[in-house]
Amino acid sequence: MKFNDLKITTHKKTKRVGRGIAAGQGKTAGRGTKGQKSRTGHNKLPSGFMGGQKAFVQAVPKLKGFKSLHKKAELVYTDRLNDLTGEVDNFTLFKNSLISTPYTKVKVLLRGEIKAKIALKTQLASKSAIAAIKKAGGTFEKTPAPLRKTTKA
């Protein structure tokens, strides 16, 4: 066999349908019988079209507003920090049941008085809370939220 002897067809002929019952794809041309999809032009209908009935997407009620993709920070108030000493981060707050998980953003807000001298290392804090912590002799450092450790199998 030689390369120039190979019979390769670059363009496949389209199947001629609807050319008589004996032709294989005759009469209904493989479209079944009756109905909108058996007629010509049925491919131009929109994807959600339901035969003139109101489309499902239009029938379902919509919710007002929008849902934010950003998770809100958990709030911790300064009067709850009086029991803590030394360096206070997300894990310390979690151990003392002030936040639900250490892997979330934490915002410290001013409420009441803070007397404890702490080194606060969280993601967010109000200006008044930072001022109160510094007045008590502590410090504030902005740090990113800790990431979960992934285990590779």
N, C-alpha and C positions, 0 to 999 in steps of 0.2 A: 504494500500500500504506500502511496506517495501523498505528500501533503496536499498537492493540488487535486488529488482524486477524492478527497473528503467531501461529502455532501452535507453542508451546513446551511440551514435556513436561518437567515437573519430576521425575517419578519414572518410571524405565524399568521396564517390567514384567519380572519374572523369567521366564527361559525354562523352560517346563514340559517336563521331559525324562522319558523312560520311559513314553510314552503310546502305544505301538504302533509297529510297524515303519514304517508309512507316514508317521509324524509327523516324520521328519527326525532327531530325537535320541531315537529309540525303542529298544526292546529293551535294549541295554547302556548306553544314555544317555551315550555318549561316554567311557566309562571303560575301554574295552577288554574283554577277556574274562577272567574268573576272577582269583584272587589277592586278597591283602589290600587292595590299593588300589581294587579294584572294589566292595568292600563298603561299607556305610554305616558311618560313625564312624571311617574311616581317618585323618581329619584330626586326631584327638585323640591320635595316637601321638607320643612324644617324638622330637625331631629326630635323635638318634643311634640310634634303634631299628633293629635289623637282623633283624626277623622272628623273634625269640626267641633267636637266636645272641647271644653276648656282644658288646656294643657295642664298637666300635673304641677308643673313649676309655677304656673299662674294661679292655680287653685289653692296651693298651700299658703297659709298666712305668714307674713313676714314679721320679724321682730324689730321693734324700733331701736334706734341707736346702733352701736357697734360694740363688739367685744374686743378689748385690748389684748394684744399678744404679750405685753410686758407684765410680768408678775409684780404685784405690789410688795413693797418692803414691809416686814413685820415691825411693829412699833414697840419700843421699850422706853419707859419713862424714867427720868433721872432719880426720882424718889425710890425706885425699886433697886437702884444700883448701890445704895448705902450699905447693904449687907456684904458687898464684894470688896476685895482688896487686891492690890497688885495689878497685873496685866489682865484686862478684860477683853476677850474676843468672842467670836460667834460660838465657839465650843464651850467657853465658860458660861455664857448666857444660856446655852442649851442644857448644860449640867444643872443649872439653878432653875430650870423650868420657866425661863422668861421668854423663850421662843420655841416654836414647834420642831424646827430642824436647823442644824448648824449650816446647812447648805443653801441658805436663803439670804436675801438682802435684809439688813437691819438698819432701822433709822431710830436714833435716840432723840427724844423730845423732852423739853423742860416741863417738869411738874413738881411742885414742892421744892424742898431744899436738898442739896447733895452735900454731904459732909465728908464722904470717903475720898481718900486720895488714890485715884485709880489712873492707869494708863489705858485709855479706851482705844481699841482698834476695831472699828466697824466700818461699814460702807457709807453711811450717811448720818448726819447729825445736824440739828438746827443750830443757828448762830447763837441763840440764847442758851442752848444746852452746852455748847462748847465753852461759852463764857463762864457758865456756872461751874463746869468741871475745872477750868483753869483757875478760877477764884478759890476753889477748894484745894488747889495744889496739884491737880492732876494734869494729864495731857490727852490730846486727841490726835489720832493718826488715821487717815482715810486708807482703807485697804480693800482689795477686791474680795468678793464672796468666795469662800473656799470651794473647790471643785470636788466632786465625789471621786473616790478612787475606784477605778475599774479593774475587775479581775479577769485576766485572760486565761482561757481554758487550754 
